[in-house]
Each structure stands twice: as C-alpha cells, then as structure tokens.
Amino acid sequence: MNQINAKNYSVNFEENGFNGLDIIIKKKLYSSIFVLVDSNTNKECIPVFEKKISTSFDFKVIEIEHGEENKTIRSCEKVWATLSDSGGDRKSLLINLGGGVITDIGGFIASTFKRGIDFINIPTTLLSMVDASIGGKTGIDFGNLKNQIGVINDPKLVIIDLVFLKSLPIKELKSGYSEMLKHGLISDKKYWSGISTLLMEKKIPGINEIFNSIKIKNEIVLDDPYEKHKRKVLNFGHTIGHAIESFFMDSKTHKNLTHGESIAIGMIIEAHISFNICKLDISEAKEIKKVFNSIFNIVKISESEFNQILSFLKFDKKNSHGKTNFVLLKKIGSPVIDIQVPDKKIKEGFEFYLS
C-alpha cells in the first residue's frame, strides 16, 4: 500500500513518495525548483518538507496568502512574476505544498507558465489528499464563483504523507471527511458504512481509509479523465454545495464555512431530491443526514438566503444549454447523472436539511 497508479503519474505514500520525488529530480535535471506555499504551510510544512527530502537540492519558496479568497488571477499574476523574475523557464519545476487552494492554483499556474512546466502536488490537508490533488483538475475562482477558470493537466507525482495532518485543525480534518463519505455514497455502500461508523464514533480515518478513498476517485478519473460522462458522479453534493459556498464567500455571515461543510449540506439536500426524483429510500436519505449532522453543526439558512443561493446554480460547471444538471442517487453506491430538478424539489431538500 505505497502507490496508486494514475494515467500519467503515480500517487505515492509516506517515504515512498519522497523517494519518488528524489528520482524525478535526478532524472529530469530541472533548471530551477520552486515550492509554492501559503502563509500557513510556509510556517508549518516547509520545515517538515526540508527534513523529508533525502536528496539535497536548491529551491525557492513562493508564498501567497492563505484562504479561498486568494485563489484568484491576482495571486497567479504575482506567482508568474516571481517565477519570471527568478529565472524560471520551461525546464523549471513547481512543487505545490499545501491544501486544495495551493494544489488547484499551483497546478493552474504551472500549466500556463511558459505554456506549461512540470508540477508535483504534496497535499497537506485531508481534503486535498483525498480530492483536490488527485485527478488533474486545476483552476481558480472567478469573483466568488468556484473554479470557473482552469485546465485539466496531470502532475508528475502526488505525495501523500500523513505527517502533515498533525498540525491540521479539527475543522479542516472534518472538511476532508465530506469528500471521503461522498466517495462511499457514489460508489461503495460498504465503504460508506465503514467510514460513517468510524466518524460517528469520533475516530479519525487512517492511512487505509485515505488510500481507499483516493483509489475510488482515481478509478473513476481513469475511466473518464475529462468529465464527459462517469466522472460527473464526483460532483454529487457539489451543485448545491458550491452554490452555498459561493454565496457565503461573499456574505457577512457564516464566513468560516469550509468546502466540506458546504458540500455536506449539498449532499443532504441532494439526498432528499434523490428521494423525490430517483426513488432513493427515505431511510437512506435520513441516514445520510444523520451522519453529516453528527460531524457538522446545522447552518441556518433563511428563505431570502435560499433564493440567493438558487441564483448561483446557473454558474454550475455541469450546466448545458441553460439547464442545471444534478448528480443524484438511486441508492447508496448507485449514482445517476445529468438530472434536471425543479426549484420546488430543491426547496423541499432545503426544508429537509433544516428540519
């Protein structure tokens, strides 16, 4: 259990990951190496990174501010300027050391600088380990709209090392739980049951659970790398969840709502929509709600806020021909894609979440 093979790269675990980094650096003979961090990972993770690398090599640290609000074209411009001013060329390497914001924006920066340089992802949050760093999606936000600008481009390597989770706040760990639970909901009822039982007992998932979560996502991506069909299932909970996240990103209330919290709300609401439209058993919808409510506090959403959240749905990336497409569940482990949902059923889903 030290490696998962994607199409153009591998996901390496623990020491095997840093051995893989050494091999790539020796083989590629990069002209320069840069490490992208945010203000948190510069402090907490660079010292760990320096201890982990067994081969000595020079690198320059580039820091951006922490937080989703900094996943913007302005941050890209600053990093591109630093790369250029520091002599970066097409034979340079960018190592993204951080959470989902860093792997998303770093992959986009690398994919567009000099028409593309190599990059490696070293995720330092649970969410980025099981989701953002895997699958080749890169990008930035456009205003307060999530991931509207980006490309699909694979890293040369992803390194998963749980040592980075030691400094992670419980709020951020919980954000990763949402994506792990989602992997069970869309593919494997047994995995869903195991993870949900673990979390409801207030236990923290370990390397086995993280490995299996990444394996589930990787198998889906291998089957459909450019999200033409099957990969869409990974968006369960995200149609509503991203709308909630986008709304509260610009709101004076619930400013600290994490991605995982937003997607958890989305999955509860979309579970009830699944009951209404796809005949998901109501007992399974209630089970989904119970599990997520055991992890996250209920967020009070007023009717006026609900109407504003609905307006964000028109920006969802799965939309086609002016229609919003949902991923729903026939049963736990059995998703369906490209389902259109009346506003009335969405509102009933919100009422189910709040009840």
Protein Blocks (a to p, Z undefined) as FASTA:
>chain_A
ZZccdfkbccdehjllmmmmmmmmmmnopabdcddddfklmmmmmmmmmmmpmbdcdddd
ddddedjklmcfklmmmmmmmmmmnopafkbccddeddfklmmmmmmmmmmgghiaaddd
ddfbfklmmmmmgooiacddehjaghkbccddddfbdcddfklmmmpcfklmmmmmmmmm
mmmmmmomklmmmmmmmmmnopacdfklmmmmmmmmmmmmmmomnopmmmmmmmgoklmm
mmmmmmmmmpcghklpcfklmmmmmmmmmmmmmmmmnopafklmmmmmmmmmmmpccddd
dfklmmmmmmmmmmpfkbgghiacddddfbghiacehiacdfklmmmmmmmmmZZ
